[in-house]
Amino acid sequence: MTARKATLILLIILVGRHSLAVSADEPQDGQFIIQSNLRAGAAKVDITPAETDGVMVTGHRRMVFGVRDPLRAGVLVLDDGETKAAIVTLDTIGAWDELVQLARERIEKLTGIPAANIMVAASHNHSGPAFEAESSWGRELVDKLGNAAMQAAKDSRSVNIGYGEDQIGFNINRRKVINGRAVVSLNPEGPNDQRVKVLRFDDGRSLTPLAVVMHAVCHPCFFTWGDKGSQPYPNGYPKMSADFPGEAQTFVEMCYGNQTSSLFLQGCAGDIRPNLPGYPYRCADEADIQWAGRDLGSAVVRTLARGVTREQLHERPSYYAIRAASSVVSLPGKEGRLDAELQALKIGPYLLLTMPGEPMVEYGFKLERAIADRAIPIIVGYANGNLGYIATTDAYEVGGYEPNTSKLAPEAEPIILSELSRLADRVVGDVFESFSKHPKDVERREELENKAAATKRARQ
């Protein structure tokens, strides 16, 4: 063998070894390395009832015949190596107390995720059925949630999380104060939150996220009653539907070839609705729902695409601690005390705070101002129960639909805000008492946790 041939063979071997090293250690274009302690899995399931003809939907009650688009549930399971948690989302009007209890029990049994670490949240969809635990749909729903959680846990893998924000343009405040009295009226000058917050969970295998969690603020009541002049649906849309959150989730999944799972979390939408002018507003048609679904979906997709640029990837943490805390507080009501479960779930820098009903939009702003310097806040309504409207103290002074129909008294607001702030302290972990190893501090934390658990058991 000549020296030249020997050199050529050696060069080929070295190039081959280098190629193998690159393919083993460096991602290809469209892939990226995940260095994270966090594992996640997601699953979506169709929860549309088998019977959809002649069904009375809840929210704005009306008879429907057939289905425009399916109702779905999503389950995202999370594990930081020490703590497990789950987020369940539903295309329903509420997270009914009994459903929350049954779903948590089933998911805990099948996956080992502690019931206290499971968030069950509804989109507040006004075009779906009511829940009855002993109905065939009720039993089937619980079964499907358990199976979806089990599938998500089975498929879990190492992930990191990207975060971004965008905006929607179809929501509007529905309260206007005239002569000292609040009336139902679309009010572009009223408080509103048009932000879309997006979490993407990536395994790095492609630019398609493993799961997407979108958060927006608006009543899903596009398809409900309209005024008599709003053709073609003055009595409300005649089919079952997941409304704009369902349309947006479908749009996002379509953009990724149906290879991702998108979940929707509703914000503080108590006084925020679709901007559909009428007397006082009209029922949506097909053009309206496509407008809203694609507006939200496009905002989410824009954020997702921006989130995997190299600059954005570089900013992602590599360590995500999961911390969960909840409590049941007794709130003053118009006809006696009412129990409400409040929850804090922290996933790395992202802090989710929940309320069991329909908080007015100012709740979100107030909570964010209180904690924005300590975590990235995502305030969730319609989760872990359903108290109905949660109006601000100020709203009672001018009345209107939300405070007038609320079961709560005006004094409830400071109690809710104070307790959520305390729960935030517990999970953020930057308050001395929340991480102190002093025996008295440890004893107090255990006492609070045991008290919360006992109260929850008593409610069940």
C-alpha positions in Angstrom: 0.0 0.0 0.0 1.4 3.4 -1.0 1.7 6.2 1.5 -0.8 8.2 -0.4 -3.4 5.3 -0.2 -2.7 4.9 3.5 -3.2 8.6 4.2 -6.5 8.6 2.2 -7.8 5.6 4.1 -6.9 7.2 7.4 -8.6 10.4 6.4 -11.8 8.5 5.4 -11.8 6.7 8.8 -11.3 10.0 10.7 -14.1 11.7 8.7 -16.4 8.8 9.4 -15.7 8.9 13.1 -16.3 12.7 13.1 -19.6 12.2 11.3 -20.6 9.6 13.8 -19.7 11.9 16.7 -21.7 14.8 15.2 -24.7 12.6 14.7 -24.5 11.2 18.2 -23.7 14.4 20.1 -25.1 17.3 18.0 -28.7 17.7 16.9 -29.6 18.1 13.3 -31.3 21.2 12.0 -34.8 21.3 13.5 -33.7 19.4 16.6 -32.2 20.6 19.9 -30.6 19.0 23.0 -32.8 18.8 26.1 -30.9 19.2 29.4 -33.6 19.2 32.0 -34.9 17.4 35.1 -38.5 17.7 33.9 -40.5 14.9 32.3 -43.9 15.5 30.7 -46.5 13.6 28.7 -49.8 14.7 27.2 -52.9 13.1 25.8 -56.2 14.4 24.3 -59.5 12.6 24.3 -62.9 13.2 22.7 -65.5 13.6 25.4 -68.5 14.4 23.2 -71.6 12.6 24.5 -72.8 9.7 22.5 -76.3 11.2 22.4 -76.4 14.8 20.9 -79.9 15.1 19.5 -82.4 16.9 21.7 -79.8 17.5 24.4 -80.2 20.6 26.7 -76.8 22.3 26.9 -75.9 24.3 30.0 -74.7 27.9 30.4 -77.3 29.5 28.2 -79.7 26.7 28.2 -81.1 25.6 24.8 -81.9 22.4 22.9 -79.2 21.2 20.4 -79.3 18.7 17.6 -76.0 17.2 16.5 -72.4 18.4 16.8 -70.5 21.2 15.0 -67.1 20.2 16.5 -66.1 17.7 19.2 -65.7 18.5 22.9 -62.3 17.3 24.2 -60.3 17.0 27.3 -56.6 17.3 27.7 -54.2 15.9 30.3 -50.7 17.1 30.9 -48.6 15.1 33.4 -45.4 16.5 34.9 -42.6 15.0 37.0 -39.5 16.8 38.2 -37.9 13.7 39.7 -39.4 14.3 43.1 -42.9 15.7 42.7 -45.6 14.8 40.2 -48.5 17.0 39.1 -51.1 17.1 36.4 -53.2 19.7 34.5 -56.6 18.5 33.2 -58.5 20.8 30.7 -62.1 20.4 29.7 -64.3 21.8 26.9 -67.1 22.2 29.5 -68.8 25.0 31.3 -67.3 24.2 34.6 -65.1 22.0 36.7 -67.9 20.6 38.9 -67.0 19.7 42.5 -68.0 16.1 42.1 -66.2 15.7 38.8 -63.0 17.2 40.3 -63.1 14.7 43.1 -63.8 11.7 40.9 -61.2 12.7 38.3 -58.5 13.2 40.9 -59.3 9.9 42.6 -59.1 8.0 39.3 -56.0 9.8 38.1 -54.2 9.2 41.4 -55.1 5.6 41.4 -53.9 5.0 37.8 -50.8 7.2 37.8 -49.7 7.8 41.4 -50.0 11.6 40.9 -51.2 12.9 44.3 -54.8 14.2 44.1 -53.8 17.5 45.7 -51.4 18.1 42.8 -54.0 17.7 40.1 -55.6 20.9 38.6 -58.9 20.4 36.8 -59.9 23.4 34.7 -62.8 24.1 32.3 -62.9 26.5 29.4 -66.3 27.6 30.5 -67.9 26.5 27.2 -71.6 27.4 27.0 -72.4 24.8 24.3 -71.9 21.5 26.1 -73.8 19.3 28.5 -74.1 19.5 32.3 -72.3 16.9 34.4 -74.1 14.2 36.4 -71.9 11.6 38.0 -74.3 8.7 37.6 -75.2 9.4 34.0 -73.6 7.4 31.3 -71.8 10.4 30.0 -70.6 11.3 33.5 -69.2 7.8 34.1 -67.6 7.7 30.7 -66.0 11.2 31.2 -64.3 10.1 34.4 -63.1 6.9 32.7 -61.7 8.8 29.7 -59.8 11.3 32.0 -58.2 8.4 33.9 -57.2 6.6 30.7 -55.8 9.8 29.2 -53.8 10.5 32.3 -52.4 7.0 32.2 -51.5 7.3 28.5 -49.8 10.7 29.1 -47.8 9.2 32.0 -46.8 6.3 29.9 -45.6 8.5 27.0 -43.7 11.0 29.2 -40.2 12.1 28.3 -37.6 14.7 29.1 -38.7 18.2 28.2 -38.0 21.9 28.7 -40.4 24.7 28.5 -40.7 27.8 26.3 -42.9 30.8 27.2 -44.2 33.7 25.2 -47.1 36.1 24.8 -49.1 37.5 22.0 -52.6 39.2 21.7 -56.1 38.5 20.5 -58.6 41.1 19.3 -62.1 39.6 19.7 -62.7 40.0 23.5 -64.3 43.0 25.2 -65.6 44.1 28.6 -69.4 43.7 28.9 -70.1 46.2 31.7 -70.7 49.9 31.4 -71.5 52.2 34.3 -74.2 54.8 33.4 -75.6 57.2 36.0 -74.0 55.2 38.8 -75.4 51.8 37.7 -73.7 49.0 35.8 -75.6 47.8 32.7 -74.9 45.1 30.2 -73.2 46.8 27.3 -70.1 46.1 25.2 -67.5 48.6 26.6 -64.3 49.0 24.7 -63.1 51.4 27.4 -63.7 48.9 30.2 -60.9 46.8 31.7 -59.8 43.9 29.5 -57.0 41.5 29.0 -56.2 40.7 25.4 -52.9 38.9 26.1 -52.4 35.3 25.2 -49.9 33.4 27.3 -48.3 30.3 25.8 -46.3 27.5 27.3 -44.7 25.0 25.0 -43.3 21.7 26.2 -40.5 20.4 24.0 -38.6 17.1 23.8 -36.1 18.5 21.2 -36.8 15.8 18.7 -38.4 18.3 16.3 -39.8 21.8 16.1 -43.2 20.3 16.9 -43.9 20.7 20.6 -44.9 17.7 22.7 -47.7 19.8 24.3 -49.0 23.4 24.2 -50.8 25.2 27.0 -52.6 28.4 25.9 -54.2 30.9 28.3 -56.6 33.6 27.2 -59.5 35.6 28.7 -63.0 35.5 27.2 -66.3 33.9 27.8 -66.8 31.0 25.3 -70.3 32.1 24.5 -70.1 32.9 20.8 -72.8 30.4 20.1 -75.3 31.3 22.8 -78.5 33.4 22.7 -78.7 36.4 20.4 -81.2 39.1 20.1 -84.2 38.6 17.8 -82.6 40.6 15.0 -79.4 38.5 14.8 -80.1 36.0 12.1 -79.5 33.1 11.4 -79.5 32.1 15.1 -81.6 34.4 17.3 -82.2 31.5 19.7 -78.6 30.3 19.9 -76.5 28.0 17.8 -78.4 24.7 17.3 -75.5 22.3 17.7 -73.1 21.2 20.4 -69.7 22.9 20.1 -66.5 23.6 22.0 -66.8 27.3 21.0 -63.7 29.4 20.3 -61.3 27.4 22.6 -62.0 24.2 20.7 -61.6 26.0 17.4 -58.3 27.4 18.5 -56.9 24.1 19.8 -57.8 22.4 16.5 -56.1 25.2 14.6 -52.9 24.9 16.6 -52.8 21.1 16.2 -53.5 21.4 12.5 -50.5 23.7 12.1 -48.3 20.9 13.5 -49.8 18.1 11.5 -51.9 16.9 14.5 -48.6 15.8 16.2 -49.0 18.0 19.3 -51.6 18.2 22.1 -53.0 21.7 22.8 -54.7 22.6 26.0 -56.7 25.7 26.9 -56.8 27.5 30.3 -59.4 30.2 30.9 -58.4 33.3 32.7 -60.4 35.8 34.7 -63.2 36.2 32.2 -66.2 37.0 34.5 -66.9 40.3 32.8 -65.2 39.6 29.4 -67.1 38.3 26.4 -66.9 38.1 22.6 -67.2 41.5 20.8 -70.5 40.7 18.9 -72.5 43.9 18.8 -76.3 43.6 19.0 -79.1 44.2 21.5 -77.2 43.9 23.7 -75.2 41.4 21.5 -75.8 38.7 18.9 -75.2 35.0 18.5 -72.2 34.1 16.4 -72.2 32.5 13.0 -69.6 30.4 11.2 -67.6 33.5 10.2 -67.4 34.7 13.8 -66.2 31.5 15.3 -63.5 31.1 12.6 -62.4 34.7 13.3 -62.0 34.0 17.0 -60.5 30.5 16.8 -58.0 31.5 14.2 -57.2 34.8 15.9 -56.3 33.0 19.1 -54.8 30.0 17.2 -52.6 32.3 15.1 -51.4 34.2 18.2 -50.4 30.9 19.8 -48.7 29.6 16.6 -46.8 32.8 16.2 -45.6 32.5 19.8 -44.7 28.8 19.4 -42.7 29.5 16.2 -40.8 32.4 17.9 -40.1 30.2 20.9 -37.7 27.8 19.2 -35.4 30.4 17.7 -31.8 29.9 19.1 -32.1 33.1 21.1 -35.3 31.9 22.8 -33.9 28.3 23.4 -30.8 29.8 25.0 -33.0 31.5 27.6 -34.8 28.4 28.8 -34.0 27.1 32.2 -32.6 23.6 32.6 -34.1 23.0 36.1 -37.8 23.0 36.8 -39.0 22.4 40.3 -42.7 21.4 40.7 -44.4 22.7 43.9 -48.1 22.5 44.6 -50.2 23.9 47.4 -53.9 24.3 48.0 -56.4 25.3 50.6 -60.1 25.4 51.2 -61.2 28.8 52.5 -64.6 29.8 53.9 -65.9 32.8 52.1 -68.8 35.1 53.2 -71.8 34.5 51.0 -75.1 36.3 50.6 -76.9 33.3 52.3 -74.1 31.9 54.5 -70.5 30.8 54.3 -69.2 29.1 51.1 -66.1 26.9 50.8 -63.7 27.5 47.9 -60.6 25.6 46.9 -57.7 27.8 45.9 -54.6 26.2 44.3 -51.0 27.2 43.4 -49.0 25.2 41.0 -45.4 26.2 40.2 -43.5 24.6 37.3 -40.1 26.1 37.3 -40.6 29.9 36.9 -44.2 29.6 35.9 -46.8 30.1 38.6 -50.5 29.0 38.1 -53.0 30.3 40.6 -56.6 29.1 40.4 -60.1 30.1 41.5 -63.2 27.9 41.4 -65.6 30.1 39.5 -65.8 33.2 37.3 -63.5 35.9 38.6 -63.8 39.3 37.0 -60.8 40.5 35.0 -59.4 42.8 37.7 -58.6 39.7 39.9 -56.0 38.7 37.3 -54.4 42.2 37.2 -54.3 42.5 41.0 -52.7 39.1 41.5 -50.1 39.7 38.7 -49.1 43.0 40.2 -48.5 41.3 43.6 -46.3 38.5 42.3 -44.9 39.4 38.9 -41.5 40.2 40.3 -41.2 36.7 41.8 -42.6 34.4 39.1 -44.3 34.4 35.7 -48.0 34.4 36.7 -50.8 32.7 35.0 -54.1 33.3 36.7 -56.8 30.6 36.0 -60.5 30.7 36.6 -63.1 28.0 36.4 -60.8 25.4 38.1 -61.3 22.9 40.9 -64.9 23.7 41.6 -67.6 26.1 40.5 -68.8 28.9 42.8 -70.3 31.0 40.0 -69.4 34.7 39.7 -66.5 36.0 41.8 -67.1 39.8 41.6 -64.7 42.5 42.9 -65.7 44.4 46.0 -66.0 47.6 43.9 -68.5 45.9 41.5 -71.1 45.6 44.2 -71.3 49.4 44.6 -72.7 49.8 41.0 -74.4 46.4 40.8 -74.9 44.7 37.4 -75.2 41.1 36.3 -72.0 39.7 37.9 -72.3 40.9 41.5 -76.1 40.7 41.5 -76.0 37.0 40.5 -72.9 36.1 42.6 -73.4 33.9 45.6 -70.6 35.7 47.4 -70.7 38.9 49.5 -68.4 41.8 48.7 -66.1 40.9 51.6 -64.9 37.8 49.7 -62.4 39.5 47.5 -59.7 40.4 50.1 -59.9 36.9 51.5 -59.4 35.3 48.1 -56.5 37.6 47.2 -54.8 37.2 50.6 -55.1 33.4 50.5 -53.7 33.1 47.0 -50.8 35.3 48.0 -50.1 33.0 50.9 -50.2 29.9 48.6 -47.9 31.7 46.2 -45.5 32.2 49.1 -45.5 28.5 49.8 -44.7 27.4 46.3 -42.4 30.2 45.1 -40.2 29.4 48.1 -38.6 32.8 48.5 -40.3 33.6 51.8 -38.2 32.5 54.7 -40.9 30.4 56.4 -41.5 28.5 53.1 -38.0 27.0 53.0 -36.7 27.3 56.6 -35.5 24.0 58.2 -36.1 25.4 61.7 -38.3 22.8 63.6 -41.0 25.3 64.4 -41.3 26.4 60.7 -41.3 22.8 59.5 -44.0 22.0 62.1 -46.1 25.0 61.0 -45.9 24.0 57.3 -46.9 20.4 58.2 -49.8 21.7 60.3 -51.1 23.9 57.5 -50.8 21.0 55.0 -52.6 18.6 57.3 -55.3 21.2 58.0 -55.8 21.7 54.2 -56.0 18.0 53.6 -58.5 17.4 56.4 -60.7 20.2 55.2 -60.6 18.7 51.7 -61.5 15.3 53.0 -64.4 16.7 55.0 -65.8 18.4 51.9 -65.7 15.0 50.0 
